[in-house]
């Protein structure tokens, strides 16, 4: 596949995963990360998702961290 397509797929998938995490759909978001995580953008959140995706416990902790972060954003 062309690299531009993979970049777009990674960006879209990362954003979708982030939204799913914030809305509490942890199993669905983790499946997305496991399937497309290698294409995520290499920003801090994308890197965290790739580190946390391997176990449900670390995924849950990441979800709580991101939910807290969004709730307290100014």
Steps between C-alpha positions, in 0.01 A plus 500: 500500500619854436658671800255793476210260542660334804568841655137602452379167637720545808380855565133409461530182705687677781232772518222242497674300774541815709129582471404142586724512809344825619150361457580189704496246215822339621473159335415652162775761522758240603406279204553800273839571659610138471400491133625840382735621774809453288364771269414753775668837483812512715373779725503450881144365513560260210814372672314454829224309323754267342666435835172442686313290241654166597299432818149598610637638830742744337233597247257576785764713675565694179127556456467640852802725447365639174150546640645691796712708262202595284278577797757739645601674176461874485 
